[in-house]
Amino acid sequence: MLFSKILVAYDGSKASNKALDRAIELAKVSPNAVLDVIHAFDFPRVFIGEGLAPLPPSLNNDYYNLAVQTTDEAKERIQAAGVTANVDLIQGAAAEVLLDFSKENDSDIIIIGSRGLGGIREFVLGSVSHNVVQHAQVPVLIVK
């Protein structure tokens, strides 16, 4: 089965690196395939009771700079593989960003790593990959 619009989630984790490798392989065997690589990031929030505590702007800058660095890593890996891709940095919850992007861009498949860099949030709220599988309108390939 060949795909013409391949969407891959990338956060720099080991599993997302494997997912990117798989997406590159699919793009190479699918003539004229469009490869979209998305790095979704969100600024940290700290709740105290029912209120939201303000964080220093420098912390938000650090998060943003790390997101840009992660996106640059993806671009370098794609270029080294000799594939053309659109690499985007989008702010928001990862699963929501991926699902919205997939729908808006008519992706044929979503490729995502089985475990990302979610940490404790992933344990409490459920993994991004699980959420994507449950709500996607297209096939989802989860890479271990």
C-alpha positions in Angstrom: 0.0 0.0 0.0 1.4 3.4 -1.0 0.6 6.6 0.8 0.6 10.1 -0.8 0.3 12.2 2.4 2.3 10.8 5.4 2.2 12.5 8.8 4.8 11.7 11.4 5.0 12.9 15.0 8.5 13.9 16.2 9.6 14.8 19.7 13.2 13.7 19.7 12.5 10.6 21.7 13.9 7.2 20.7 10.5 6.0 19.6 9.9 9.1 17.5 13.3 8.7 15.9 12.2 5.2 14.8 8.9 6.6 13.6 10.7 9.2 11.5 12.9 6.5 10.0 9.8 4.4 9.1 8.1 7.5 7.6 11.2 8.3 5.5 11.2 4.7 4.2 7.6 5.0 3.2 8.2 8.3 1.5 11.0 6.8 -0.5 8.9 4.0 -1.8 5.8 6.1 -2.5 6.3 8.2 -5.6 5.4 11.9 -5.1 4.5 11.3 -1.4 4.3 14.4 0.8 5.9 13.9 4.2 4.8 16.1 7.0 6.7 16.1 10.2 5.1 17.7 13.2 6.7 18.6 16.5 3.9 19.7 18.9 5.0 21.6 22.0 3.2 23.3 24.8 4.4 25.7 27.4 4.4 24.3 31.0 1.6 25.2 33.3 1.6 25.0 37.1 -1.7 24.8 39.0 -1.9 25.8 42.6 -5.3 24.8 43.9 -7.7 25.9 41.3 -5.5 28.7 40.0 -2.8 28.9 37.4 0.6 30.1 38.7 2.5 32.4 36.4 5.9 31.1 35.2 8.9 33.3 34.4 9.2 34.2 30.7 12.7 32.8 30.6 11.2 29.3 31.3 8.8 29.7 28.3 11.8 30.9 26.2 13.7 27.8 27.2 10.8 25.5 26.2 10.4 27.3 22.9 14.2 27.1 22.1 14.2 23.4 22.9 11.2 22.9 20.5 13.1 24.8 17.8 16.2 22.6 18.4 14.1 19.4 18.2 12.6 20.6 14.9 16.0 21.4 13.5 17.2 17.9 14.4 14.3 16.5 12.4 15.2 18.7 9.4 18.8 17.5 9.5 17.8 13.8 9.7 15.4 14.3 6.7 18.0 16.1 4.7 20.6 13.4 5.4 18.2 10.8 4.2 17.7 12.7 0.9 13.9 13.1 1.3 11.9 16.3 1.0 9.5 17.0 3.9 7.5 19.8 5.5 8.7 20.2 9.1 6.4 22.2 11.3 6.5 23.3 15.0 3.0 23.7 16.3 2.0 24.8 19.8 -0.7 22.7 21.6 -1.4 19.3 23.1 0.4 16.7 20.9 -2.6 14.4 20.2 -4.9 17.3 19.4 -2.3 18.9 17.2 -1.7 15.7 15.2 -5.4 14.9 14.8 -6.3 18.4 13.7 -3.3 18.6 11.3 -4.2 15.2 9.8 -7.8 16.2 9.2 -7.0 19.6 7.8 -4.3 18.2 5.4 -6.1 15.0 4.4 -3.2 12.8 5.6 -3.4 9.1 4.5 -1.5 7.8 7.6 -0.2 9.0 10.9 3.1 7.5 12.1 3.9 7.9 15.8 6.3 6.4 18.3 4.8 4.2 21.0 6.3 6.3 23.8 7.4 9.9 23.7 8.9 12.3 26.1 5.6 12.8 28.1 6.8 11.6 31.4 4.3 11.6 34.3 1.7 13.4 32.2 1.6 10.4 29.9 1.0 8.1 32.9 -1.8 10.2 34.3 -3.7 11.2 31.2 -2.9 8.4 28.8 -0.3 8.3 26.1 -0.4 10.5 23.0 -0.2 7.5 20.7 -3.2 5.9 22.4 -5.2 9.1 22.1 -4.3 9.4 18.4 -5.3 5.8 17.7 -8.6 6.2 19.4 -9.6 9.4 17.5 -7.9 9.3 14.2 -9.9 9.0 11.0 -7.0 7.4 9.1 -4.7 4.5 9.7 -2.1 5.0 12.5 1.2 3.2 12.6 2.7 3.0 16.1 6.4 2.3 16.0 8.2 0.7 19.0 
